[in-house]
Amino acid sequence: MNRRNTLAALLASALLAAGPAVHAQAKLKVGVMLPFTGTFAALGTAIDNGFKLYVQEQGGRLGGREIEYFVVDDESDPAKATDNVNKLINRDKVDVIVGTVHSGVAMAMAKAARDSNTMLMVPNAGADAVTGPMCAPNIFRSSFSNWQSAYAMGVVMAKRGHKRAVSLTWKYAAGDEMVAAFKEGFEKGGGQVLKQLNLPFPNVEFQALLTDIAATKPDSVFSFFAGGGAVKFVKDYAAAGLNKTIPLYGPGFLTDGTLEAQGDSAQGILTTLHYADSLGTPRDNAFRLAYVKAYKLQPDVYAVQGYDAAQMLGIGLAAVKGDITKRAEFAAALEKAKIDSPRGAFTLSKAHNPVQDIYLRKVEGKQNKVVEVAIKALADPARGCKM
Ligand code: PHB
């Protein structure tokens, strides 16, 4: 052996010996796929903020591994979703993907995650299929299913004595699924849905639809919009004077993270959601204080879901000491975990969706104040999930 070969051999054996240690210390690559532009931009930012806040609270590490971020703006565009998620999977070779907000984009992500066995944490999108027919050992959700967020409102509206409702939403998976779930809860309580009105996502030309509602004269309106679209819809509804005669209801997305911009037009609106601004628990107070300090912004449900996605990743990683390839142990830890969320502690269903209390909230000033718990420990039915 010449001198060069001897050196090379020495180096190789040194590297081999260091192998496991080097592996344990490698950064965990987290692919963040969220909307940072368009009508859901503020939602994406809040999720990103919440996720990073939790990681910072843990000293920048989860399960002993430092976190490295790879970021894609998905623009809430389903047509670009497969290409976007494949950038994270194939180009960046991330260990886990966190995303997204829009149900149509999330379904493409769930398909890619299943096909490539990439770990996926969904921090908002409610697409029922993600914890239904597409459920998988490597897919988890820290937020809600569309069914969960809207079924409760149907129950509440019927209980409040409403009989004849009109629904209005964007025509895509989230809107369709929320209206179907609302209808299920409302009809169970003796209500009837007179008309299901829609407009394409992310349009905000509401005038003709508001005229239709005024002519139909329902006793209530159920509506799903979020982000910039929700701001404009709630303002237009009030500007048309409809808030004086036909009460507006919806999943809490209608008034979450939007009250600063909606102002007077949102006052008194009742919504259902798994979070509220006035919980007053030590856990939520601490979270809200830390969030305001870090970002000079009030937190909302999206910030909580991002924070909890990081908590969930941390629980799974701690159980496998940072080795995210140990899929079964990672999943088992989460399946038996009680997640200490600012919303109140929750567990995960077998399909990996939160089982959680749904609050009835009322807009007062700049807050969604808790009226009561509308449904305790509501679980998504996980229709079609075989796992
Ligand atoms: C969805 O597309 O699933 C979605 C988007 C925004 C929300 C809630 C659900 O606020």
Residues whose N, C-alpha, C, O or C-beta is under 5 A from the ligand:
A	BS01	PHB	V101 H102 S103 A125 G126 A127 A174 A226 F253
